[in-house]
Amino acid sequence: MASDPVRQKTQFEEDGFVIIPGLISPEDFPRLEQASADVISRTREGSWPHRRTVGKQFPPYDAKNPDSWGVQHVMHPDLGQPAFAQWYTSTALINAVQNLLGCDDQLQMELFNLLINPVSHNFALRWHRDDIGGDATEAEERRALDAWKPYGIQWNTALYEDSCLFVVPGSHKVPRTPEQRIHSEGPDAPADPLDMPGAIRVSLRPGESVFYNSNILHCAAYDAQAPRATLHATMGNTTGGSVRARNILQHGLSWMKEAQFRDGLDPRGKDMLGRLLELYNATGDDVGYSLTG
């Protein structure tokens, strides 16, 4: 675990991920824990429809499946949980993102979801990169990886112990080996994620965050018996333009245009939202599906 901003940025660039502790203050932790418990309860009882359902890795999800592995749009004002937006725009979190992306005041608001444990079935995601298809040729994969720029970042922040994520360190820089392709070209989740050559399990203690390059090879395995409430979010750099639009606007963010949402944000949040809405107005939300999962 890197302990200072310089080492954190170096590890993020070299390994494709870095674990950072302490981004939730002692005052915010119980608020986020209670807010998460509330939205999880609403999702499981069926009163919050924006969820990721067991059996589907990528959108669109199956609304008829009663079991969920994620809650979408936790900053939505209809949920009535301001703790999420307050933490998303907090100084400690913003400083970490700015350091890892190497930018100052160009951050834009993006996605904020919650990853939870299913209650009826174990569930696993297949090995993937978020914006490069598993059927890409080696040459296509190399071109896409070489062209990647630090326009955005995603992260998981655990409220409970979380060992669901698996990654292949350094894989954001190089195409898959033939052996790695065997484990990532098909639609099926792995029986054992550690069968992937080079894979490691990422274990988080409560309050720790793992930031990762979205094109690192990664997957996840969800245990229905292990409580999970992990804050899963993305944040972008405005220089990304249409690249970021393709990744985020597909998720249905039109509710962010409403005054009710904007009025609940602090000044920093309003500035970040304004940058997102500029992107939204320039591109619209009909941008197709990436592999974000």
Long-range contacts (C-beta under 8 A, 24 or more apart in sequence): 5-95, 5-96, 5-99, 8-96, 8-99, 8-100, 9-99, 9-100, 9-102, 12-100, 12-211, 12-213, 14-170, 15-169, 15-170, 16-167, 16-169, 16-170, 16-171, 16-172, 16-173, 16-212, 16-213, 16-215, 16-216, 17-167, 17-169, 17-202, 17-210, 17-211, 17-212, 17-213, 17-216, 18-100, 18-210, 18-211, 18-212, 19-202, 19-204, 19-208, 19-209, 19-210, 20-96, 20-208, 20-209, 20-210, 20-211, 21-205, 21-207, 21-208, 21-209, 22-92, 22-207, 23-90, 23-92, 23-93, 23-96, 23-157, 23-207, 23-209, 24-87, 24-92, 24-157, 24-207, 25-90, 25-92, 28-83, 28-86, 28-87, 28-90, 29-159, 29-206, 29-207, 31-83, 31-86, 32-83, 32-84, 32-87, 32-159, 32-231, 33-159, 33-229, 34-83, 35-74, 35-81, 35-83, 35-84, 36-74, 36-114, 36-159, 36-229, 36-231, 37-229, 38-79, 38-81, 39-71, 39-74, 39-79, 39-81, 39-114, 40-71, 40-114, 40-116, 40-229, 42-79, 43-68, 43-71, 43-116, 44-68, 44-119, 48-79, 50-76, 50-252, 52-113, 54-118, 54-120, 54-121, 54-123, 55-123, 57-125, 57-126, 57-128, 57-189, 57-293, 58-289, 58-291, 58-292, 58-293, 59-250, 59-251, 59-289, 66-120, 67-118, 67-119, 67-120, 67-121, 67-123, 68-116, 68-118, 69-115, 69-116, 69-117, 69-118, 69-123, 69-222, 70-113, 70-114, 70-115, 70-116, 70-232, 71-113, 71-114, 71-116, 72-113, 72-251, 73-112, 73-113, 73-251, 73-252, 73-253, 73-255, 74-112, 74-113, 74-114, 75-112, 75-261, 76-255, 76-261, 77-255, 77-258, 77-260, 77-261, 77-264, 78-255, 82-264, 84-112, 84-231, 85-112, 85-264, 85-265, 85-269, 86-266, 87-231, 88-112, 88-233, 88-235, 88-269, 89-265, 89-266, 89-268, 89-269, 89-272, 94-268, 96-209, 96-211, 97-153, 97-211, 97-235, 100-150, 100-153, 100-211, 101-150, 101-151, 101-152, 101-153, 101-237, 102-150, 103-150, 103-237, 103-239, 105-271, 106-237, 106-238, 106-239, 106-275, 107-235, 107-236, 107-237, 107-238, 107-272, 107-275, 108-235, 108-236, 108-237, 108-238, 108-244, 108-272, 108-275, 108-276, 108-279, 109-235, 109-256, 109-269, 109-272, 109-273, 109-275, 109-276, 110-152, 110-233, 110-234, 110-235, 110-236, 110-244, 110-248, 110-276, 111-233, 111-234, 111-248, 111-251, 111-253, 112-231, 112-232, 112-233, 113-232, 113-233, 114-229, 114-230, 114-231, 114-232, 115-156, 115-164, 115-220, 115-228, 115-229, 115-230, 115-231, 115-232, 116-228, 116-229, 116-230, 117-222, 117-223, 117-224, 117-225, 117-226, 117-227, 117-228, 118-222, 118-224, 119-224, 120-224, 121-224, 122-221, 122-222, 122-223, 122-224, 123-189, 123-221, 123-222, 123-224, 124-189, 124-190, 124-193, 124-219, 124-220, 124-221, 124-222, 125-189, 125-219, 125-220, 125-221, 125-293, 126-184, 126-186, 126-187, 126-188, 126-189, 126-190, 126-219, 127-180, 127-183, 127-184, 127-190, 127-193, 127-196, 127-217, 127-218, 127-219, 128-184, 128-217, 128-218, 128-219, 128-291, 128-293, 129-172, 129-214, 129-215, 129-216, 129-217, 129-218, 129-291, 130-154, 130-214, 130-215, 130-247, 130-290, 130-291, 130-292, 130-293, 131-214, 131-215, 131-246, 131-247, 131-290, 131-291, 131-292, 132-215, 132-291, 133-291, 134-184, 134-185, 134-186, 135-185, 138-175, 138-176, 141-175, 141-176, 142-174, 142-175, 144-215, 145-172, 145-173, 145-174, 145-175, 145-215, 148-172, 148-213, 148-215, 149-239, 149-240, 149-243, 150-237, 151-236, 151-237, 151-239, 151-240, 151-241, 151-243, 151-244, 152-214, 152-234, 152-235, 152-236, 152-237, 152-240, 152-244, 152-247, 153-211, 153-212, 153-213, 153-214, 153-234, 153-235, 153-236, 154-211, 154-212, 154-214, 154-232, 154-233, 154-234, 154-235, 155-209, 155-210, 155-211, 155-212, 155-232, 155-233, 155-234, 156-204, 156-209, 156-210, 156-230, 156-231, 156-232, 157-204, 157-207, 157-208, 157-209, 157-230, 157-231, 157-233, 158-204, 158-205, 158-206, 158-207, 158-208, 158-209, 158-229, 158-230, 158-231, 159-206, 159-207, 159-229, 159-230, 159-231, 160-206, 160-227, 160-228, 160-229, 160-230, 161-203, 161-204, 161-205, 161-206, 162-203, 162-204, 162-228, 162-230, 163-201, 163-202, 163-203, 163-204, 164-220, 164-221, 164-222, 164-223, 164-228, 164-230, 165-201, 165-202, 165-204, 165-210, 165-218, 165-219, 165-220, 166-193, 166-194, 166-196, 166-199, 166-200, 166-201, 166-202, 166-218, 166-219, 166-220, 166-221, 167-199, 167-200, 167-202, 167-212, 167-216, 167-217, 167-218, 168-196, 168-197, 168-198, 168-199, 168-200, 168-216, 168-217, 168-218, 169-198, 169-200, 169-216, 170-198, 171-198, 171-216, 171-217, 172-213, 172-215, 172-216, 172-217, 176-217, 180-217, 184-217, 189-219, 189-221, 190-219, 193-219, 193-221, 204-230, 214-247, 214-292, 236-276, 238-275, 238-278, 238-279, 241-279, 241-282, 242-283, 242-287, 244-279, 245-279, 245-280, 245-282, 245-283, 245-287, 246-287, 246-288, 246-290, 247-290, 247-292, 248-292, 249-279, 249-280, 249-283, 249-284, 249-285, 249-287, 250-285, 250-287, 250-288, 250-289, 250-290, 250-292, 251-292, 252-285, 253-280, 253-285, 254-285, 256-280
